[in-house]
Amino acid sequence: MKQLLAASTVAVLVSSPALADCAGSHALDRCLVGTWSYASGGSAEWLNRNVRMAHVTSVTHSGLSITFRPDGTFSTGHVDINAHVAANNGAMTGSSHSTGQASGTWSAAGGRFTLCMTPGALHTTVTVVVHGRPITVTPAMPPHPVPTAYTCSAASLTTTQPIPGHEPIVTAYSRAH
């Protein structure tokens, strides 16, 4: 009987899906589970309020959604973001283009979630034009996952990213599903 119980326990453990690990944690917040669509805020609004020498001239985007699954995995919509900025004195312009679909694992505890992205899924290029000459760079992803503060309710998700010496970047999402 003990052997049957032991074999049954092993079978259950092997056949049960394991929660994904992100940044050494398996903790999840059930409030986050589901699909969230961008509603307002974010880096473009933050730039317009906090950068005094330049302003955002246009931002177009699609696919700004994220799905948190109960197994600890996540994916975004197919993101396509174009942003343009200009120096207030007209000396420089800049543009940024991000495309891709991020995926990976996530964890959440203590009002912070962490996304552990699969490398290479999201591509960003930034071009700055100085005196008519373009300079294009591809920013590197952070080497380690960065926890993001959040508040969550049945219908809304708000993320807060601290920026040293400035107000944080606050982004609002609404539940899609």
Secondary structure by P-SEA (a helix, b strand, c coil): caaaaaaaaaaaaaacccccccccccccccccccbbbbccccaaaaaaacccccccccccccccbbbbcccccccccbbbbbbbbbcccccccbbbbbbbbbbbbbcccccbbbbbcccccbbbbbbbbcccbbbbbbbbcccbbbbbbbcccccbbbbbbbccccccbbbbbcccc
